[in-house]
């Protein structure tokens, strides 16, 4: 199973950022493609296919100028994200707006990757209108890859960030450790996950999160893959870990339930035979579980 959001077709062409003449030329070219993001949603048609626009969209929008973000080049095609003004109602672009997780798995991998990149950048702009040092307004700079304080004495520049989060499948022989949160649909379990804290390495973050949430001690830890997860700004770092203990002492604030599941139970879940429901197909959690399920 391919990991959703990791099939980017884009050359990010960092050398072009901030070069105004190049940006104007690329944005005005008939090949240019624009991906609008309104609040946390994308324009889609009746079949949940995302709408992609040419440069004419820049003249269509009313209700405030969008932030134009240069994403990069896919072969000869320049791609841009447009962070639309967060108006009360969505702009009329034909069709409706939908959240990416509602339709990501029906898209070809490269489209899902483009949209997740556009979404990550647009949401960062929306959430950083003010300078973190002095509180003055910020403005987009470097073709949308930074924001700079408008107070000239301050001029603090800030960059888009991703928050590292570890997500791990903990196993003990033929069993794996899965937990569930109270707000999930009944029967759904997933891998343990949590944010990396300042001053902490990834391996110890894995061991700490598992110990805090489940009481299980983890020994060897192995990194497998990562996935951008800008909901709103995470980077998921996927691990496998070997449990040294099996007794579960659940953090009742974090998890409503936590259990060991056998490989046979996970296989039954996949066929719909058991009561266990696996996490969403677009998630690295599902990818980690399926990778283990398909071994041996
Ligand atoms: Zn400032």
Boltz pocket constraint, residues with backbone or C-beta under 6 A from the ligand:
constraints:
  - pocket:
      binder: B
      contacts: [[A, 131], [A, 132], [A, 133], [A, 134], [A, 135], [A, 136], [A, 149], [A, 150], [A, 151], [A, 154], [A, 155], [A, 156]]
      max_distance: 6.0
